[in-house]
Amino acid sequence: MNSSASYYANEQAKQELRQISARYARSSETATRHKCFISYHGANATEVLSFVKRFEHIFIPRVLGVTDDDPRINSDDVDYVMDTIRDKYLSDSTVTILMVGNCTWSRKFIDWEIYSSLRRDKVNRLNGLMGIELPSVAESGATLQSRFSENLPKGEGEDGYARYWSYPRTDQALRDCIQDAFNARRKRDHLIQKARPRRQRDSACP
């Protein structure tokens, strides 16, 4: 697919993702179907749409995403932006799923979405955090977003708050991953790392 066709396919996919999210906006979370916020780079929208369509019977998708031209976050007050992301985008979700593609690491709003997911205070409700490797990077591997990476287990005997999974092959595999992230809010919350300064700008990504 050439770059022009790819761009328009992604734009159409983002629009469909917004429609799916709106359709589920009033859905209630259940013990077996958690409400999940999908954090993703816009360049991967077609892959993310395929994921949501394949598995939306497993979880309740919240997939609005955040973009530079969104008037609701056009502010120099970073803390206000953090609260707006939580209020307008993460909504009443309990698990954040980071869809990892080639340039996901480079986007400042993905860093902000993860940061907001890791906050628990009078305004914010803590989300479980998990990442899924998209098929497009399954062979080559992907650079992980820094805030997400520092919340992963570092080695044998060292746990972390988040988990990073390969693309799920079955419904049960995804269900288990989401349940693990949901449970981590109480079982692994003492492991959360969020001292890293919030990213101020996007980075160039080939």
N, C-alpha and C positions, 0 to 999 in steps of 0.2 A: 504494500500500500504506500503510495507516495505521500509526501509530507502534507500536501493540501488535503488529500482525502482523509488522512489520519487525523488532522486537526478537526475537520467537520464531524468525523465519527465520534471523536472525543466530546465535542460540544453537544452532540445529540445525546450521547451517553450521560453526560452530566445533567442534562435536562430531564432525562428519564429517571435518573437517580433521585432528583428532587421530587419528582412526582410520586415515586415509590415511598419516599420518606413522608410526604404529606398524607399519603393514603393510610400510613400506620401511626400518624401523629397521636391519635386518641386511643390507640391500642394499649391494653394493660399488660404489664409483665406478669408472667406466671412462673411457677416453680420449674417448669421444663422449657420455657421460652423466654430468654432474657432480652431486654431491650439494649441493643448495641449501637454505639456511635462508630461510624466508619471514617477513619482518618486516611486521606489518600492524596497523592499528587494528581492534579488534573490531567496530566499526560497519560495517566493509567486508567482513565475513566472507563474505557471499553472493557478492560479486564475486570475492573471492580464491578461493573454492571453485570457481567457474566457470573461473577461470584455471588452477588446478591440474588440474582434470578435463580441460580442453582440451589441456594441454601436458605432462602427467605422463610421456608417452612420450619427452619431450625431456630431462628432468632428473629426478633423484631428490629428491622433496620432503621437507623437514623443516619442519613447520609447527605446532609446538606453541604458540608464542607465550608471552608472559608476562603475568600478570594480578596485580592488587593483592592478591588473596586466596590466592595461592599460598604454602603454608607453607614451601616450600623456599627462598624468598627473603625471608622475614619476618625481617629483620635490620637493625640500624642500621649495621652494618659494610659500607660501600659496596663496598670492595674484595672482600669475601667474596661479595657479591651479584654483582659482575662475574664472578668465577670460577665461581659457580654457574650463571649464564646460559650461560657458555661450556661448562661440563661437562654441564649437563642439557638445554640447549636448542639451542645451535649444534652441539653434538656433534661429529661428524667431517665436517661440511660444509666446503666450500672456497669457496663463493660465497654471499653474502647478497643477497637480492633484496628491496628495500623497495617495497612496494605503496603507492603514493601516492594517498590520497584527500583529502577536504576537511579533515579534522581530524587527519591523521596527525602533523603537526608538533607537536601539543599534548601528546603522550603521553610521559611520562618514561621508560617502559620501552622505547619505540622508540629513544630516545636512548641508553639503556644497551645495547641490542642492537647498535646501530651502533658504539658505543664498544668493546664486546667484540669485534666483528668486525675492528676496526682494530688490535688488540693482537697483538704477536708477542713472546713471551718464553718462559720455561721451562715455563709452564703453557698459554699460548694459542698457537694457530696462526692466522696471518693469513688472513682471508677476502678474496676479491675483493668489491667493493661496487658494486651497480647499483640504479637505481630504475626503476620502471615506472608510468606514469601510468594510473590506473584509468579506465574509460569514463565513470564518473559525473562526472569533473572535466575531461573532454577539451574541452568547450566553454568552460567558465568559467576553467579553470586552477586550480592549487592552490598554496597557500603551502608551500614546501619546508621540511622539517625542518632546523634550523640546522647540525647537525654534518654532515649529508649535503651540504647546500648548500656548505659551505666546502671540501669535497673535490671539487667539480666544477670543470671548466675555467672560468676567470674571464673569458676574452675571447680574441680572436685572438692566437695565439702563446703563450698561457698555459695549460698543461695542468693536469690534476687527476687524482687517483687514481680517482675514481668517474665513473660515466656515468649520465645520465638519459634514458630512452627513452619514446617513445610506445608505446601498447599494441601488441604485435606482431600483424601481420596474417598471418604465415606461420610455419611451423615453423622454416624456415631463419633467418628474422629473429631469433627468440628464441635459437636455437642460437648464432648469431654473437655476440649480446650477452653470453650467458653465457660463451662462450669468451674474449671480450675481458676480462671481469671476472676470470676465472681466470688469464689471462696477466698481468694487471696486478699480481698479487702479487709478481712478480719484475721486471717491466718498469717499473712506476710506483710501487713502494713508497716511494721517496724523496720522493714528493709528499704522503704522508699528513699530514693535519692533525688532531690530536686534543687540542690544548692547552685547548680550550674546557672550562670546568667542567661536570661532569655535571649534568644537570637534576635538581632535587630534588623537584619536584612537577609534576602535570599543570597545564596551562593551560586556562582556559575556552574553549570553541569552540562557536559557534552551530550 
